[in-house]
Amino acid sequence: MNFNFLSPVADSVVAHNELLSQQSLGKKMTIHSKQLGIPDLDDVQLAIIGVLENRNDVDFLGEEFNINEIRKALYALFPGNWHTQIADLGDIQKGETVEDTYFALKTAVSLLIQKNIIPIIIGGSQDLTYPMYRAYDSLMPMVNIVNVDSKFDLGDSNKPIKNNSFVGKVILDQPYNLFNYASIGYQTYYNSQEEIDLMDKLYFESYRLGQVSNNVTMVEPVLRDANIVSIDLNVVKASEVSSKQKSSPNGLDGKEICAISRYAGISNKVSSFGIFEYKPSQDDEITASLISQMLWYFIEGVNFRVKDDDFLNDDNYQKFTTLVDLQELVFYKSMKTQRWWIEIPFLEEVNNKLKRHTLLPCMHQDYLDACNNVVPERWYKAFQKNCV
């Protein structure tokens, strides 16, 4: 496989890794270095790539950055009882144009997914989610994106793509592959009423910061249904990060963002994961440390994946049927993991995107609500989207 556009991990980081304990994560990974070149990917399940592109940041002032501190912090952590092989493939440098960087990232993500390797992207501006999404064009017909962010990033799709408007491009640019977009941790005062209304109109999902902080487990079904998970570090509150990274006094705390990263890892569907808007500064240890722990939890989650959505064998699940407003709702509960799903019915007369009964991840609480004659919101939105 041709990854010539990847530059090796900095010598200083490789040297730092040599001094670490033999049990550390850095010693268990294969690393793209100047001396050894790009590692063999035959047994690799996870691949880390840095993307040093931030020119489409609306606040871009020409500054350069690297992710060396994140690598040092990650390498120094100790792995869990993991069975996955991890490779650090180095960095995609800024291309001649931003489009060149996009093309390199799209190519890398597409090649890795085809090899059943999950790309973990650590990047500059969050518009890099767009080429990650485009990597799926030839891989699957419909894609679900989860954006963990204080803003929706819908923006004006008629204007050039920026880190605060990339979702508009995802929705409106052909080919139309987006099935569901969900935003986790948004803060209402950072989003215009028009954007909030548009999210509703398109039957996209949005979870306010307060809801998520109140019960972080509520986002697990959303992440279970995602193909791409993109995290904007500005969703983390200022007290958790270093000076240049601070963006809002309110936001998710370290434990919550790590829990979300772990849910993303556990999801059988998530095939690419990105952390964006990293802004290094002199007192950077704390942000680099937080990102390394988020990565650790994502990798931990991947190692705990369980195939529990095989509903062909009756022994694997329990089925529950309930009636809500004359609508029959069918729930499934995995005997292996106790996770829940709800069936979205197939509409014969509608030329819908789903050509079969589809199971939507949900929570036990959704079943309890349905028993009390309350239609689960996730089911309603998915059903409406199917009718469009």
Summary of the structure (lengths in Angstrom):
residues: 388
radius of gyration: 20.8
end to end distance: 40.5
largest distance: 67.3
contacts: 1278
relative contact order: 0.11
helix: 37%
strand: 21%
